[in-house]
């Protein structure tokens, strides 16, 4: 199995040891596999543990996977259209393991940003590429809009489309009507964020040339170990995560060697959407720039994932300093990238057990729907009137406009002072979030990372970042339903050029703006501190300069 070690400060170590002793006595491992809802809240949790059998390879048909692999072989590209769990797992597999010889590159598209869609479209030949539409419900807005766009672009060639969905969905019906090459049905007892080892992850894996049977064979040692009541790798990690969270260490900071960096996005969704609810939970922190140990507060746990053969010297040295400073550090080492399946399963089990420690249902997402409703109301009004509902900024200039849907009244009229006022509300134990409705590209990611680094250094608080609408199906649940410790800056712009959505009056750019506004309104209603900055020129560099100035003493 992949190597695991944890260095924990004494109070946390004692709490974890006590929890593991209780879990052994109460047979937590046995009860998990028996779908015993009393392990959590005695709600409907028993209906949502199909992912355990999926981890054993029981949800997929290997012959069907070989057939779709044969279909894909020889094609250059597969465009995967999905959100959340339907895209993040396949993206990890694509970026960590990659396509086999002669197999296509997977382009996971989980955005309504016109620039992002155009970038993917420019990389493929729409008359040659395959299209994989993945949606458990079959009615999620973003995959449906993307499907409509690429259906037109492809020339409506159903033989180059594949659907992955749950039985009886709208997508299954449409796929049959449009003559899709294949339809793969999921298990309704598996939530999206736990679905990577089901058809939602394994169909794209097969299409990129991964030997799925060998992949499951490499995963099984850890799956078997996770069935016990003692020495259970998932239970050990879950006890650490849960006990850390209830003691105030609720920021799980992910550090990886270069070859494993993509797994952070998948972990974000799994942990945030599973645990962040009812004012409780774990806030995952991914891709935050490294900082001196004195910049970190006492609200963190660090998870260090390294791949053998990677140059991990920098983060290993950082882990040494963190342990010396009394920070809890979890270390996991993979001997090869093909062992990533073990981590999928370990973290799924751990997250389920962390939910039991925290005292929540790790399989529901009660706050996600509110943002969808708010967005849908804005879009429906646009379809009727041809305009989004008006919004009045409290300050604007040629470069940007500032809006605040929450209770806080910003007295300042200078952009630097507005930002300084907003950051001033961040106290120890809080976190600052950048919610970015721009194209997710290297330039924008680097600018956001630099801003996060400035905040960590100046405020000594954790930072998170997400590109919208991608994060709405991931960390958005924890931001709305989790601890009320967030200080959010939402960044938008009016896309130019925009892209039309076939059959809709609203364009992709309008949909993205509606998603931004709807989500921030719900965040504010949930008691989080919010500020929207609309970039009139679309230039993120101007904001970066202002953020740096606002954090200076």
Buried (B, 14 or more C-beta within 10 A) or exposed (E): BBEBEBBBBEEBBEBBEEBBEEBBEBBBBEBBBEBBBEBBBEBEBBEBBBBBBBBBBEBBEEEBBBBBBEBBBEBBBBBBBBBBBBBBBBBBBBBBBBBEEEBBBBBBBBBBBBBBBBBBBEEBEBEBBBBBBBBBBBEBBBBBBBBBBBBBBBEEBBEBBBBBBBEEBBBBBBBEEBEBBBBBBBBBBBBBBBBBBBBBBBBBBBBBBBBBBEBBEBBBBBBEBBBBBEEBBBBBBBBBBBBBBBBBBBBBBBBBBEBBBBBBBBBBBBBBBBBBBBEBBBBBBBBBBEBEBEBBBEBBBBBBBBBBEBEBEEBBEBBEEBBEEBBBBBBBBBEEBBBBBBBBBBBBBBBBBBBBBBEBBBBBBEBBEBBBEBBBEBBEBBEEEEEBEEEEBBBBEEBBBBBBBBEBEBEBEEBBBBBBBBBEEBEEBBBBBBBBBBBBEEEBBEBBBEBBBBBBBBBBBBBBBBBBBBBBBBBBBBBBBBBEBBBBBBBBBEBEEBBBBEEBEBBBBBBBBBBBBBBBBBBBBBBBBBBBBBBBEBEBEBBBEBBBBBBEE
